[in-house]
Amino acid sequence: MKPNTYDLVVIGGGPAGSSGALTAAAFGKRVALVDQTGQLGGAGINTGTIPSKTLRESALLISGWRARKLLGVDVSRRAEAKLSDFTHHERQVTASQRQQLETRCQERCVEVINGRARFLDPQTVGVIRADGTELALHGEKILVATGSSPVRPLEFPFEHPRVHDSNEILAIIEMPKKLAVVGAGVIGAEYACTFAALGVEVHLVDGRESLLPFLDEEISAAVTRAMIAAGVQFHWKERVTHCEVRGECDVRLTLSSGAELAVSDVLVASGRSSNTETLDLAAAGLTPGKRGLLSVDAHYRTEVPHIYAAGDVVGPPALAATSMEQARVAICHAFDLLKKETSPVLPVGIYTIPEASMVGETEQSLKAKGVDYILGRAGYAENPRGRIIGDEAGFLKLIFRREDMRLLGVHVVGEQATELVHIGLMALLCEGDAGLFSYACFNYPTLGDLYKTATYDAMRQQIFPPAS
């Protein structure tokens, strides 16, 4: 079997893989992109990022959540809304994004090959196609970007139509009456908010004692309060020890405390595992770690110098944005392009209701490092744009180093938080300080003006320290 030769062979068509393939092709490299699913975009477009965020927007629209806050009246369509109403927009957006990606690959002459990939040797990838034939691809460079899949704990009978993982929840055929979400990580928290907005009784079960502990504690607490106000019931320091299906809509969960929780549906969001099991990594000289993860250096090069890896296969933060950036860094290093490096600061966006986003240091991390800091806060309720959109609970929190007022961290909760955080991201990349925001003039009325308000708050504290 004589292999076809390429400058780059990419295994996986998700955010990292497609980004890597398109980057190399943009610089004239001959690229083969191997995708097992037959649908480009991976979890980013098909089963995760785009679908879940689109469902969130549909839930906000159908539930009248924004209108209730703004007008004080319930314009909800929840009572008469059908599941098809909830999923219609998501299917349209997903299909259009997938089509755009396929078109871009065609325009840049990326050769997309459908089939299951495995290493034949360190330089050759075999692709088993649907008809059973195998194609050999020789790559000067290889990028492994096979993504991840939901972990399926053995105590859950996933064969039952009422027991879902985070991929399957997108294919439900009936709206849950009472939903248990197992796992209060990003995925679990986001889906809990979405279904609660639609009036579903939601129970969130997690072995920890707080929500999303990597967030600044103040932001985590604000999101938790909002979720409780929306009707989400938390079961902290609890594990599911047994799951039994007793009827068509009767699922019983036994918790570690001995308590029993009866629901109509269960969503298990207990983490994800790298999709590397079928790659025959040993044939390439690669050794996977825990949950199939691959070890990489700062340029995402594996222990085999011409093989790179990016996205979920290399572990946290495992976000679509970071995965795409990792792939770009890998390709630029592989072909000596642009001298691109990984950004020293990466934003995190959580699409709960309300949104939360952060970049840089938290109060907890600075306390652990012994860094003295000053906080500046600005509430949406103080901002005319915040009043206009009806968000009176959102706020921006800036963290400055006390000695020179250099910006160290940015934290936002509220409408458009994942957009608003980018102003702070750029300031962090420029090593900006309080003077930068004091100098800037923001459009009025905008949420961006919160940066000036929060900065003045911090500057006042520097001049007039609060009484201890």
N, C-alpha and C positions, 0 to 999 in steps of 0.2 A: 504494500500500500504506500504509494508515493505521496508524501504530504504536499499540500499547497503552502506556499511560503508568504509570510506577512511580516511587516515591521512590528506589528502589535497584534496579539491575540488576547481578547478580553473575554473572561468567563463570567457571565452574569449581566443581564440587561436592566438592572435597577438604577437608582440614582447615581451610585458610584460608577458602575460599569458603563452606562450610557454617557456620563460626563467624561470619563476617561477616553472612551472611543471617539467622541466628537472632538475633544481637544486635540488628540493625535491627528485625526483626519483633517482638522483645520490647518495643520502645518504640513500637509501633503503626505502624511504617512499612510501606507496601505494597511487597513485595519479590518480584522474579522471580529465580529461580536457574536458570541455564542449565548443563546437564551433558551432555557429548557421549557419555559411556560408557553411560548408562542405569543405572548403579550408583552411587548416592551414596556419598561417602566418599573417592573418589580413591585415591591411593597409600596414604594413612594407614590406610584400612580394607581395601582390596581387594588391593593388590599390594605393600605395603611394611611400614609400622610394625606394625600389629596382626598380620598373618599371620606375619611373620618372628619376632616375639617369642613368638607362640603355638607356632610350630614349635620354637623353642628350648626352651620348657617341655616339649613333648612329647618332645624328644630327651633331656632330663635325666631324665624319667620312664622312658622305654623303656630307656635305657642304664643305669639304676640308679646314676647318677653321685653323687647325694646319699647314697644308701644305702651305697655303697662307702666314702665318706669318713666316714660316721657309724658304721657297724657293722663296717667292715673286711672285708666280704664282698661278693661279686659277686651281686647279684640281678637282673642284666641280662636283658632279653628280646631283646637284639639279634639273637641267632642265629635266633630264630623270628619276629621282628617283620617285618611286611609294610609296604610303603609306605602302604597304607591306614591302618594303625595310626598311622603318623607324621603323616598329614595329616588324619585324622578330626576331631580337636579343633580344628585350625586352621579348617577349613571351618565348623564349628558356631559358633565364636566370631565369625568374619568375618560370617557370615550374620546373627547376632543383633545385632551392632553396626550393620550396615547397616540392619536393620529398625528399630532404635531411632532412628537418625538420620532415616529416612523418617517415622517417627511424630512426632518432634519438629517436623519441617517442616510436617506436616499440622496439628498442634495450634496452631502459631503462624501458620498461614495463609500460609506461604511457597509461592508458586506455582512448582513445579518443571517446567521445560520441557526435554525431551530433544532434542538436536540440536547441530549444529556452529555455533558463534557466529563472527561477524565484524563488524567495525565498518562501518557504512554512512556515518556521520559522527560527529563528536565526542560527540553526544548520543544516537545511535541504534545499537542492536545488532541485526543481522539473525541469525535462527536458521533454518538449513536443516534441516528435519526429515527423518525416515526416508523419507517418501513423496515427497520432493523439493520440497515446498512451503516457502516462506520466510515467517517471521513477523518483524515489526519490533517492537522493544521500545524505548521512549523512557525514559531514566532521568535523573532529576534529578542523581543521583550514580551512578557506575559503579565497581565493584570488579573488577579483573582478578586472578584467582586460579586460573590454569589449570595450575599445578604444573609438573612436569618429567617427562622420560622418560630411560631409560638411554641413555647414549652408546654407539653401536655402531661400534667401529673397523672399518675396511674389511678388515683382514687376517683377520677372523674370519668363517667361513661360517655365519651365524646361521640359515640355512635348514635346516641339519642338526639333527636332534632331540637330538644330544648336545652342541650348542654353545648355551649359554643366556646371556641377560642376566638382571638381577636380578628382572625381572617374570616371565620364563618359568620360572625355577627352581621357582616355586610349582606349576607344572603338569607336573612330571616324572612319567613313568609307570613308572619303574624306578629303584631306589636306585643311585646311582653306586658303582662298585667302587673307582675311583681318580679323585679330583677335583682339577683344577687351578683355583684361584681367582686370577684376574688382577686385581690391584688390592687393596692392603692398607688401604683406607680403612675407614670405619665399616661399610658394607654388606659388603664383602669379609671383614673380620675377624669379623663376627658370623656370617655363613654358614659360614666356615671352622670356627669353634668348634662350631656346631650339627652339622655333618656329621662332624666328628672325634669328637664325643660318641657318635655312632651307630656308630663303628668304621670309618668310611670313611677310607682313606688320603688325606690332604689335603696339597696343595702350594700354598703362597701365594707368588705372584710379584709383585714390586713394584720400581720403579726407585729408590725411596728406600733408606735404610739403617737405618730404625727404624720401629716401629709407631706409628701415630697421633701424630705429632709435636706436635700441638696440646695433648696432655695433658702434665701434669707428668711430667718424665722418669722419676721414681721409679715413678709409676703405670704408665706405658708399659712400663717394664722388667718390672714385676710381671706384667702381662697377658701379655707376651711369654714369660716363663718358664712361666706356666701353660699357654699354648698349646703350647709345645714339649713339656712334660710330657704333654699330651694327645695328642701324636703329630703335630701340625702341623709340616710341614717348610717353612722359609722359604727363599726364593730372592731375596736382597736385591740391589739394584743391577742388576736384570735387567729387560729389556723383551721382550715377545713380538714377534718380527719376522715370524713366519710361522706359520700354523695350517693343518694339512693333515689331512683325514679320510681314513684309509686303509681303514677297515672299519666295521662296525656299531658296534663298541665300541673302536675304535682311533683316537684323536685324537693327533696329534703336534704339539707346540709347539717351534718353534725359538726359542731365547733369544738375546739380544744378545751373550752371551759365546760363542755358537756351540754351546752345549750343547743337547741335545734332550731333551724331556720327553714321555713317552708316558703317556696317561691314558685313562680311559673317557669322562669328561665334562669340560667346561670351563664355568666361570661367569665371565663378564666383568663386572667391577665397576669400570669406568673412568670413573666420574663420571656426571653427569646434565646434560641440556640443557633449557632452559626451553621450555614448550609455547606458543610465541607465533607460530609461522610462519604459521598459517592465519588469524590474527585480522585481517589487513589493518590493522595498526597505523597505517600512514600516513594512512588515512582519518580516524583520530581525532587526528592530529597528534602521534603518539607515535613515537619513534625508539629501537629496541632496541639494546642493546650486545652485547658478546661473549656467545655462546651464547644469544642472545635475551633477555637480562636487561633489566629496566626499571629506570631510575633513579628513586628516590623520596626525599622529605625525611624528617624525623624523625617525621612523622605518616603516612607512606606515601602521600603525594600525589605524583602524577607531574608532569611538565612541563605537563600540561593540568589546571588546578586542580580540576575536578570529577571527575576520574578518579583512582582510587586503585589500588594494587597491593600484594599481600601474598603471603607464602609463597615457594615456590621461584622464582617469576618475578622476585624482587628479589635473589636470591643468598643467600650464607651468612648465618646458620648453616643455613638450610633444614631445620629440624627440625619435626616435627609440632607440638610445644608452642609453639615460637617463631612458627610460621606462624599458629596460631590467635590468639596474643596480638597479633601484628601486625594481623590483620584486625579485632580488637576495637578496637585503638587507632585504626585508620583510620576505622571506622564512627562511633566516638564523636566524632572530630574532624569528620567530614563533616556530622554532624547536631547538633553542639554538645551532646553528651551527656557527663555525668560528669566532664569535664575529665581524661580518662584519658591517661596518658603511658606510653611504653615503659619497662619496668623497667630500672634501671641494671645489674643483674646477672641473667644468664640461666644456668640450669643446663644441663649437657650430660650425657646418659646414654648409655653404650655397653653394649649387651647382648651382650657377649662372655661367655665362661665362664672366669673369674668376671666378674661385672658390674664396671664402672668408672664413676665419676661425678665431676664437678667443678663448682665454681662459684667465680668470682672469679679472683684472680691465681695464677700458678704461680711456682715458684722462678725459672725462666728469665726471666719477664716482670719480676719485681722486680729481678733482677740487672741487666737491661738499663736499668731506670729508676734504678738506684743507690739503691734503698730498702733500708735495713737491717731485717732481720727475724729472728724466732725461730720455730723449728719445734716443734710438739708432736705426738707420735705416740702411738697406742694400737693394739695388735694385737688381733685377734679372739681369739687364743689366750690373752690375758690376761683376757678378758671371759667371765663364765659363760655368757651367751647364745651367744657365739661357740663355746664348747666344746659346748654342748647341740646346736647345729645342725651341729657337725662341721667348721667352717671355721677352720682353724688358720693359714692363710696371709693372710687378709684383714687390712686395717689402715685406720685413719683418720689423716689427716695434716692438721693445721691450721697455717696460716701467719699469724702476728701481726706487726704493725709493732712494732719494738723500743721505740721512744720512748714509746708510750702503750698498747701491747698491744692495739691495735684489730685485730679480725679482718680479714684481707685475702683469704684463700683457703681453700677446703675441698676435700679430695681423698680419695676412698674407692675401695677395690677390695675386692671380696668379696661374699658373699651380701647381697642387699637394698641394695646400694650406691646404686642410683638412688632409693630411698626415704630412706635415711639422710641423704643430702646435703641434703635439704630443711630439716633443722634448722639447718644452717649457712647455707642460703639466707636464711631468715628473720632470722637474726642479722646477716647482711651488710646486709639491707635496713634493719635498725634501727640500723646502724652500731655494733653491739655489740662489746664487748671481752672480754678473758679473765674479767673480773669477772662477766659475764653467765652464763657456764657454771659458774663457781665457785659462784654464788648459786643456780643451778637445782638442783632435785631431780628425778632421773629415776627412772622405774619400775625395779624390780630383779627379775629379771635382764633387761636389754634391751641391744640394740646402741646405743641412744641414750646409754647411760651412757659409751660410748667418748669422747663429747665432754668429759666431766668429767676422765677419765683423761688425754686428750691435752692438755687445758688445764693440768692440774697439772704435766704434763711440761714444758710451755713455761714456766710460772711458776717452776719450780725452776731452769731454765736462766737465767732473768732474775736470780734471786737468787744462784745459784751457777754462774756461767759455766763451761762445760767448759774444761779446760786445752787450750791450743792446741798 
